[in-house]
């Protein structure tokens, strides 16, 4: 029997099953089977995990970044004035 077609079966409660069609090269008889493929299951689990994993958060910007925009001299004067 030669594998002619394999389609993933999404109707099963567990990922990794496929519906396979096999054909005999001698007589032409076909046979349909349900098979479990561990590689398909692992591929789907990796895709699901990638979707459910939250992306890393970027560090937030300081609210008062005015001191970062000022030059050295302006910051010294601001400290003298008490701001």
C-alpha positions as CSV (number, residue, x, y, z in Angstrom):
1,X,0.0,0.0,0.0
2,X,1.3,3.4,-1.0
3,X,0.3,6.6,0.8
4,X,-1.7,8.7,-1.7
5,X,-3.1,11.5,0.4
6,X,-2.9,12.7,4.1
7,X,-5.1,15.4,5.5
8,X,-5.0,16.7,9.0
9,X,-8.1,15.9,11.0
10,X,-9.4,18.9,13.0
11,X,-12.5,17.1,14.2
12,X,-10.6,14.9,16.7
13,X,-10.4,16.2,20.3
14,X,-6.6,15.7,20.2
15,X,-4.3,17.4,17.7
16,X,-2.0,15.2,15.6
17,X,-4.5,12.9,13.9
18,X,-4.6,12.7,10.1
19,X,-6.9,10.9,7.6
20,X,-4.7,8.9,5.2
21,X,-5.6,7.3,1.9
22,X,-3.5,4.4,0.8
23,X,-3.7,2.6,-2.6
24,X,-2.4,-0.8,-3.7
25,X,-0.2,-0.3,-6.8
26,X,-1.1,-3.9,-8.0
27,X,-4.8,-4.0,-7.8
28,X,-5.8,-0.4,-7.3
29,X,-7.7,-1.0,-4.1
30,X,-7.9,2.0,-1.7
31,X,-7.9,2.0,2.0
32,X,-8.7,5.0,4.3
33,X,-7.1,5.1,7.8
34,X,-6.9,7.5,10.7
35,X,-3.3,7.8,11.9
36,X,-1.6,9.7,14.7
37,X,1.5,11.8,13.8
38,X,3.5,13.1,16.7
39,X,5.3,15.6,14.5
40,X,2.0,17.3,13.5
41,X,1.0,17.4,17.2
42,X,4.3,19.0,18.2
43,X,4.0,21.6,15.4
44,X,0.5,22.6,16.4
45,X,1.5,22.8,20.1
46,X,4.4,25.1,19.2
47,X,2.1,27.3,17.2
48,X,-0.5,27.5,20.0
49,X,2.2,28.3,22.5
50,X,3.6,31.1,20.3
51,X,0.1,32.6,20.0
52,X,-0.6,32.5,23.7
53,X,2.8,33.7,24.9
54,X,2.6,37.5,25.5
55,X,5.3,39.6,23.8
56,X,7.8,41.2,26.2
57,X,6.8,44.7,27.4
58,X,9.0,47.6,26.5
59,X,10.3,49.7,29.5
60,X,8.2,52.7,30.1
61,X,9.4,56.2,29.4
62,X,9.9,58.5,32.5
63,X,6.9,60.8,32.9
64,X,9.0,63.9,33.6
65,X,11.8,63.7,31.0
66,X,12.2,67.5,31.1
67,X,15.5,67.1,33.0
68,X,16.8,64.8,30.3
69,X,16.1,67.5,27.7
70,X,17.9,70.3,29.6
71,X,21.6,70.9,29.2
72,X,24.0,70.8,32.1
73,X,24.0,74.5,32.8
74,X,20.2,74.7,32.8
75,X,20.0,71.8,35.4
76,X,22.5,73.5,37.6
77,X,20.5,76.8,37.5
78,X,17.3,74.8,38.2
79,X,18.9,73.3,41.3
80,X,20.1,76.7,42.6
81,X,16.6,78.1,42.1
82,X,15.2,75.1,44.0
83,X,13.1,73.6,41.2
